[in-house]
Amino acid sequence: MGKTTVLMRVVEGLNAKHYSVGGMMSQEVRSEDGFRVGFEILDLHNSRRGWLASVNEPNGPQVGKYRVNLEDLDSVGVEAIAEAVESLDVVVIDEVGPMELFSDRFQDAVKRAIVSTRLVVGVVHWNARGQLIGELKARADSEVIVVTPENREKLHEVVMAKAIEFLEHS
């Protein structure tokens, strides 16, 4: 649908406005012949990378044809979130979904982020279920914006405006 693309545009815009942005992004990885083989985790502040899940991962919880790499999720993704909460203006979490929810450390990091004073901008997988996702959607201080084909080209501007308003008044 374009959730990660919208989020990446928000990150780029906030960086251009000189806000310090960290956390984790997930990106799909495709083989040379164009087949999706997995998802990579990127630490936005330190550019560290790891595998969230892959068709070639021998161990780990299975989601569809992928196995989740809990070690990389914890060492790259969780650490990126923790660092952003500790010392940056904005915490990015892409995404809270079925793969990520297998990690207790990930869930704890998300909980620490949302009770911090930092702005948290993230993606929550629409169909995913779980206590953490329910808590995120139910918070009085959160806003859920659904990405659609009709709004996805300009949605980053809406999110940017809301983010800057928060950052200027916090």
N, C-alpha and C positions, 0 to 999 in steps of 0.2 A: 504493500500500500504506500510505502514511502516514509515510514516513521523515522527510520535511521537517517534518511536524507534530510528530513526536516530538522532533526536534532543536530546533525552536523552543520547545517546552515546557521543554526542558533549559536553553536560553539564558535564558528568562524566570526560571526557578528560580534559576539561578546569579546573575543580576543581582539578584534579590530578596535573595540572601544576601550581596550587596555584593562579589562577585567581578567583576573587570574582564574583559569578554568581547568579543572581536573576531573578525574573519575575514569570511567571505562566506557568504551564504545565496542559494539560487536559488529563485525562485517562478515558477509558471506565470502567464502573462498570457492573459486571455480577451477576446475581442471583445464588443461589446454584445449580440450574439446568442448568446453562450455558447460560441463555438468557440475552442479554444486556438490562439493566434497566435504564441506564443513563450515565452521564459523570461527573466526579469529577474534581474540580480545586485544584491544589496544588501550594502553594507559595513556590518556590524553596529555598528561603533564611530562612524563618521562619517556614517552615513545616505546616503552617496553611492550612486547607482544607475546601472546601465547595462544593456545588452542582452547576454545570453549568446548567444541565438539567436532567430531570428525567421523567419516565413514571408515577410516583406517585405525581409529582408536581401539586397541584390543580390550580394554577394561573400562569400567565405569558404568553409571546408570545409562540406560538406553531410552532415547526419545526418537521414535520413528527409526530411520536407518542410521542415526548418529549415536555415538557414545560420548557422554560428557566427560571432559577432562577436569576432574575436581582439583587436581594439583595446580594446573595453570589458572583455573578460575580463582582459587584462593590466593596464589602467589602473585598474580598480575592484577586481576579484577578487584579482589577484596582490598589488596594493598593500595591500589589506585584510589578507591573510594575513601579509605581511611586517611590517606595523605591529603586528599582534597578537603575532607572535613576538618582536618587539623590546621591547614594553613592557606587555603585558597578561598577565593570569593564565591565560586560556583562549583557545585558537585553535580556531575553528570553521571547518570546510570542508564545504560542501554544494554540490556533491558531487564526488567523483572518478568521472567517467563518460566516456562516449564523446566528448561535446562538449568537455569540459575538457581531455582528453588531447591535443587538437590543438595546445595551447599548450605550448611548451618552457618558457616562463617560469613557467607554472602548475605544471608538473611539478617544476621547480627549487624553487619556493616550498613545495610540499608536502614535498619532501625536506628542506628546511631546517627546516620545522616539526617533522617527526617526529624529527629528531636534536637538537632543542633541549631545554631543560629544561621547556618549557611543556606543560601538558595539552592534547592535541589531541583534539577530539571531532568526528567527521565521518561523512559518509555515503559509502559506496563502492557504486557501482552493481553489483548482483549479477551481471549478465550481461556486464559489460564485461571486456575482457581487455587485458592489457598488462603490461609489466615492472613499472611502478610499482604497479599494483594487486596483482600477485603479491607484491611486496616489502612492501606494507602489510599484507596478510593473513598473511604469514609471520613478521612480527616477533614476537619473544618477549614484547615489552612491549605488544603490542596485543591487544585483545579484539574479536572480531567477534560482534555480536549481530544476529540476523535478525529483522526486523520482520514480524510476521504479523497477520492479523485477530484472532487470539486474544490477543495480548500488547500490541497497539499502544496501547490506552487507558491502561495502567499502566506501560508500558516507560520513560517519562521518569523515573519515580520510581526505577527500578533504576539507570538511567544517572546520575541525580543523586547517588544514594548513593555510587556508585563514584567519581564526579568529586570529590565533597566529601572522601571518604577520601583520594584522591590529593593534593588541594590542601592538606589539613591536615597531611599527612606529607611534603610536599616542601620 
